[in-house]
Amino acid sequence: MPPTPASPTSTAKIKGKALVFSSLHYFDHNSTTPLASEVAATLSAAVRDVYGNPSSTHRAGQLARQRLEESRRTIADILHVAPAEIVFTSGGTESNNLAILGLLRNAPKPAHAVTLAIEHPAVLEPFRQLENEGIAVTYVKSAESLAAALRDETLLVSVMHANNETGAIQPLDEIAKLVRLRRTAGQTIYLHSDGVQAFGKIPVDLSRTPVDLYSLSAHKIFGPKGVGALFVRKNTPLQRIQFGGRHERERRPGTENVPSAIAFAHAAELAVASSAEIVATLRDQFETQLRSRLPDIEINAAQTPRLPNTSNILFRGISAEALVIALDMRQMAVSTGAACSSGSLEPSHVLLSMGLTRDEARSSIRFSFGRDNSTAEITALTDAVVDSVTRLRQRNAKEARLAG
């Protein structure tokens, strides 16, 4: 039986007034996921019962240590790696920062790195900081351009496993082989991958894909926010970027968040046990229905391998923000792209890097589905999108006639 997400109904207070969101239809799972009810129960029990400091020698501390290491082993087993290679963090952003800064910041100069222009800001921003510190960074538009960008002094290649906006899956196995060939030839070079969107949605076997660093986050797989992990392959010379205690094998100081790590492990078990085919069927049904009912739309990245849950669609002739608002008024949650970049007036850097114009990027919406969605919801979403897009196009056409 698939895991059950907690109810999407929530209450928030703004200026003393309660806003109650009932019957919310949620299609923004790449931004974050609701906490699965089973995971919520696990987290609640762990917060109540596993309160000891895992560095303490008394029984409460040793119980916390035992549960922490069990959780580490669970995630390691799913990835097919050794438990000692898993470092718990506060989430994907910290994992990416630790991987990139921890490998490059103290590297001998000259040092060089290569990454994709479509990466998440949690990868791009650490690289921009390193550029300020004297590290050379090359940003390539596609994985196919990566080989030509490598230099003799290239120390790190960072390529996301799957894109958060389009769902496009990168050829990580091929890139890993390229890096390994250079290493075999005597070059000191490592491979990092931001796996935050891929983990739990597609199979990830790091015993077969020889990356050196791989980032994870719990809240993308129906787990709690504020916890993640970084896989660090044995003998990778990663240095800590924070200072304090000797936690996590001296790679990430600070008392470990044991209850959240326990919940993360449970969420990971449920994620890999769920069927990606069910979500893919919902996504494909949605795209097929829209294509048959709406003209002038295009599925971004449709010709590349994609995550089974992600659909990024260009609706020509409308503003994506207007469509997001129109759907929100109908209790349907979608987004224009990365939630971490919401509020930015600039069009998606991902879509621009793919070759879309600025107007096309501003007319594109991301729909990301989850195992809590149903066929009935997909039908309702399709109806709402068709009606909203039609109304927006009619309004825009009317305004254009009046302005002309």
C-alpha positions in Angstrom: 0.0 0.0 0.0 1.4 3.4 -0.9 2.2 5.8 1.9 -0.4 8.3 2.9 0.6 12.0 2.9 -0.8 14.0 5.8 -3.9 16.1 5.0 -3.2 19.1 2.8 -5.7 21.2 4.9 -3.8 23.8 6.9 -4.4 26.9 8.8 -2.3 30.1 8.8 -2.8 33.4 10.6 -2.2 36.7 8.9 -2.7 39.9 11.0 -4.8 38.0 13.5 -7.1 36.4 11.0 -7.1 32.7 10.2 -6.9 31.5 6.6 -8.1 28.0 6.2 -7.1 26.1 3.1 -9.5 23.2 2.6 -9.5 20.7 -0.2 -6.2 22.1 -1.6 -5.1 20.3 -4.8 -1.4 20.2 -4.6 0.7 19.9 -7.8 4.0 21.5 -6.6 5.9 18.4 -5.3 9.3 19.5 -6.7 9.1 22.5 -4.4 8.3 20.5 -1.4 6.0 17.6 -0.4 3.4 17.2 2.3 4.7 15.1 5.2 3.5 11.5 4.8 1.2 10.5 7.7 3.4 7.5 8.5 6.5 9.7 8.6 4.7 12.2 10.7 3.9 9.5 13.3 7.6 8.4 13.2 8.8 11.9 13.7 6.4 12.6 16.6 7.4 9.4 18.4 11.1 10.1 17.9 10.8 13.7 19.2 9.1 12.3 22.2 11.3 9.3 22.9 14.7 9.9 21.3 15.8 13.1 23.0 19.3 12.2 24.1 22.4 13.7 22.7 24.0 11.0 20.5 27.5 12.1 21.8 26.5 11.4 25.4 27.6 8.1 27.1 24.5 7.5 29.2 21.6 5.3 28.0 19.6 8.2 26.5 22.6 9.3 24.5 23.4 5.7 23.4 19.8 5.1 22.3 20.0 8.3 20.2 23.3 7.1 18.7 21.8 3.8 17.9 18.8 5.2 16.2 21.0 7.8 14.3 23.2 5.0 13.0 20.3 2.8 12.0 18.9 5.7 10.0 22.3 6.3 8.4 22.5 2.6 7.5 19.0 2.7 5.9 19.9 5.6 3.6 23.3 4.0 2.8 21.6 0.7 1.9 19.2 2.4 -0.5 22.1 4.1 -2.2 24.2 0.9 -2.1 27.1 2.6 -0.3 28.8 2.3 3.1 27.1 3.9 6.1 30.3 5.8 6.9 30.0 7.6 3.6 26.7 9.3 4.6 26.9 12.7 6.3 23.6 14.1 7.8 23.0 17.8 7.1 20.2 20.3 7.3 19.1 19.8 3.7 20.0 20.0 0.1 21.4 23.5 0.2 23.9 22.7 3.0 24.8 19.4 1.3 25.6 21.2 -1.9 27.6 23.9 -0.1 29.5 21.4 1.8 30.4 19.4 -1.3 31.5 22.3 -3.4 33.1 24.6 -0.8 34.5 21.7 1.1 36.3 20.3 -1.9 37.4 23.5 -3.6 37.9 26.3 -1.1 41.3 25.1 0.1 42.4 23.5 -3.1 45.9 24.3 -4.5 45.7 27.0 -7.2 45.2 27.2 -10.0 41.9 25.3 -9.6 39.0 25.0 -12.0 35.4 23.6 -11.8 32.8 22.9 -14.4 29.0 23.0 -13.8 25.8 23.3 -15.8 24.1 26.7 -16.3 20.8 25.0 -15.4 21.8 24.1 -11.9 19.8 25.0 -8.8 20.9 28.3 -7.0 22.1 26.1 -4.2 24.9 25.0 -6.6 25.3 28.1 -8.7 25.7 30.5 -5.7 28.5 28.5 -4.0 30.4 28.5 -7.3 29.9 32.2 -7.7 31.3 32.7 -4.2 34.4 30.6 -5.1 34.9 32.7 -8.2 35.2 35.7 -5.8 37.9 33.6 -4.0 40.0 33.0 -7.1 38.6 29.7 -8.3 37.9 29.5 -12.1 34.4 28.2 -12.9 33.0 27.3 -16.4 29.2 27.2 -16.8 28.1 25.0 -19.7 24.7 25.0 -21.3 24.4 21.2 -21.6 26.0 18.0 -20.5 27.1 17.4 -24.1 29.3 20.5 -23.8 30.9 19.4 -20.6 33.8 17.3 -22.0 35.1 20.3 -24.1 35.1 22.5 -21.0 37.4 20.2 -18.9 41.0 21.4 -18.3 44.1 19.8 -16.8 43.5 21.8 -13.6 39.7 20.9 -13.4 39.2 19.6 -9.9 35.5 19.4 -9.6 32.6 18.7 -12.0 29.1 19.3 -10.6 26.1 18.1 -12.5 22.5 17.8 -11.1 21.0 14.3 -11.5 17.6 15.8 -12.5 16.5 19.3 -13.1 14.0 20.8 -10.6 12.1 22.9 -13.2 11.8 20.6 -16.2 12.6 17.2 -14.7 15.2 16.6 -17.4 17.5 13.8 -16.3 21.2 14.3 -16.9 23.5 11.5 -18.3 25.2 11.0 -15.0 26.6 7.6 -15.8 28.3 8.9 -18.9 29.7 12.0 -17.1 31.0 9.8 -14.3 32.8 7.6 -16.8 34.4 10.7 -18.3 35.6 11.9 -14.9 37.0 8.4 -14.1 38.9 8.3 -17.4 40.6 11.5 -16.5 41.4 10.2 -13.0 42.8 7.0 -14.4 45.1 9.1 -16.6 46.5 10.8 -13.5 44.3 13.9 -13.1 42.9 14.8 -9.6 39.3 15.3 -10.4 36.0 14.6 -8.6 32.3 14.5 -9.5 29.5 16.0 -7.4 25.8 15.6 -8.2 22.8 17.4 -6.7 20.4 14.5 -6.4 17.8 16.3 -4.4 15.1 16.0 -7.1 16.1 12.5 -8.3 16.4 10.6 -5.1 13.1 8.7 -4.4 11.7 9.4 -7.9 14.1 7.3 -10.0 16.5 4.5 -9.0 19.8 5.7 -7.6 22.6 3.2 -7.2 25.9 4.9 -6.3 27.7 1.6 -6.5 27.1 1.6 -10.2 27.3 5.4 -10.8 30.7 6.4 -9.5 30.0 9.9 -8.3 32.1 11.1 -5.4 29.6 13.4 -3.8 25.8 13.2 -3.9 23.3 15.6 -2.2 19.9 14.5 -0.7 17.0 16.2 1.0 14.1 14.7 3.0 11.4 17.2 2.2 11.3 16.3 -1.5 10.2 12.7 -0.6 7.4 13.3 1.9 9.8 13.7 4.7 10.4 16.6 7.1 12.1 19.9 6.2 15.4 20.7 7.8 17.2 17.4 7.2 19.3 16.0 4.3 22.4 14.2 3.7 25.6 14.2 1.6 27.2 11.0 0.3 31.0 11.4 0.4 32.8 8.5 -1.2 35.7 7.1 0.7 39.0 8.9 0.2 37.3 12.1 -1.2 39.3 15.0 0.4 36.3 16.9 1.7 37.1 19.6 4.3 34.5 21.0 6.7 33.2 24.5 6.1 31.8 25.0 9.6 33.7 24.7 12.9 32.7 23.4 16.3 32.5 19.8 17.4 33.8 16.6 15.8 30.3 15.3 14.7 29.7 13.4 11.5 33.3 12.2 11.3 34.5 15.8 11.6 32.7 16.9 8.4 29.7 18.6 9.8 29.8 20.0 13.4 26.7 20.4 15.5 24.5 18.1 17.5 22.8 15.8 15.1 19.0 16.2 14.5 18.2 12.6 15.4 14.4 12.6 15.2 14.5 14.2 11.7 17.2 11.7 10.6 14.9 8.9 11.7 12.0 10.4 9.8 14.2 10.9 6.8 15.1 7.3 6.7 11.5 6.2 7.0 10.5 8.6 4.2 13.3 7.2 2.0 12.1 3.6 2.5 8.6 4.6 1.6 9.8 6.6 -1.5 11.7 3.7 -3.0 8.9 1.3 -2.3 6.3 3.4 -4.2 5.6 3.1 -7.9 6.9 5.8 -10.2 4.7 4.4 -13.0 1.6 5.5 -11.3 2.8 9.1 -11.1 4.1 9.0 -14.6 0.7 7.8 -15.8 -0.9 10.8 -14.2 1.6 13.2 -15.7 1.2 11.7 -19.2 -2.6 11.8 -18.9 -2.4 15.5 -18.0 -0.1 16.3 -20.9 -2.2 14.3 -23.4 -5.4 16.0 -22.3 -3.9 19.5 -22.5 -2.5 18.9 -26.0 -5.9 17.8 -27.3 -7.8 20.7 -25.8 -5.4 23.7 -25.9 -3.6 25.2 -28.9 -0.2 27.0 -28.7 1.3 25.0 -25.9 4.6 23.2 -25.8 6.1 20.7 -23.3 9.5 21.9 -22.3 12.2 19.2 -22.4 9.7 16.7 -23.7 12.3 15.1 -26.0 14.7 14.3 -23.1 14.4 11.7 -20.3 12.4 13.3 -17.5 11.4 12.6 -14.0 8.1 10.7 -14.0 6.3 13.4 -12.0 7.4 16.6 -13.8 5.8 18.6 -16.6 6.9 22.1 -17.6 4.6 23.7 -20.1 4.8 26.8 -22.2 1.4 28.5 -22.7 1.9 31.0 -25.4 0.1 34.3 -25.1 -0.3 34.5 -21.3 1.7 35.3 -18.2 2.8 32.3 -16.1 2.3 34.3 -12.9 -1.3 35.2 -13.9 -2.0 31.5 -14.5 -0.5 30.5 -11.1 -2.8 33.1 -9.4 -5.8 31.9 -11.4 -5.2 28.3 -10.4 -4.6 29.3 -6.8 -8.0 30.9 -6.7 -9.3 27.5 -7.7 -7.5 25.8 -4.8 -4.8 24.4 -7.1 -1.1 24.8 -6.2 1.4 25.0 -9.1 4.5 27.1 -9.7 6.6 28.9 -12.3 9.9 27.2 -11.2 12.2 26.9 -8.3 10.5 28.0 -5.0 14.0 29.2 -3.8 13.9 31.8 -6.6 10.3 32.9 -6.2 10.0 36.6 -5.9 12.6 37.1 -8.6 11.4 39.3 -11.5 13.8 37.5 -13.9 12.6 34.7 -16.1 13.9 31.2 -15.3 17.6 30.8 -16.0 16.9 27.1 -16.7 14.5 27.8 -19.5 16.7 30.6 -20.9 19.7 28.2 -21.0 17.5 25.8 -22.9 17.0 28.4 -25.6 13.6 29.8 -24.8 13.1 33.5 -25.2 12.4 35.6 -22.2 8.7 35.9 -23.1 8.5 32.1 -23.5 10.2 31.5 -20.2 7.7 33.9 -18.5 4.8 31.9 -20.0 6.0 28.6 -18.7 4.5 26.7 -15.7 5.8 23.7 -13.8 3.4 21.0 -12.6 5.0 18.4 -10.4 2.8 15.5 -9.2 3.1 13.2 -6.3 1.8 9.9 -5.0 -1.0 11.7 -3.2 -2.6 12.9 -6.5 -5.4 11.0 -8.1 -6.9 10.6 -11.6 -9.9 12.7 -10.6 -7.5 15.5 -9.5 -5.8 15.4 -12.9 -9.1 15.8 -14.7 -10.0 18.7 -12.5 -6.6 20.3 -13.0 -6.9 19.9 -16.8 -10.3 21.5 -16.8 -9.1 24.4 -14.7 -6.0 25.0 -16.8 -8.0 25.0 -20.1 -10.6 27.4 -18.7 -8.0 29.7 -17.1 -5.7 29.8 -20.1 -8.6 30.5 -22.4 -9.9 33.3 -20.2 -6.4 34.9 -19.9 -5.8 34.7 -23.6 -9.2 36.3 -24.3 -8.5 39.1 -21.8 -5.1 39.7 -23.3 -6.5 39.9 -26.8 -9.2 42.3 -25.7 -6.6 44.6 -24.0 -4.4 44.5 -27.1 -7.3 45.6 -29.3 -8.1 48.4 -26.9 -4.5 49.5 -26.8 -4.2 49.4 -30.6 
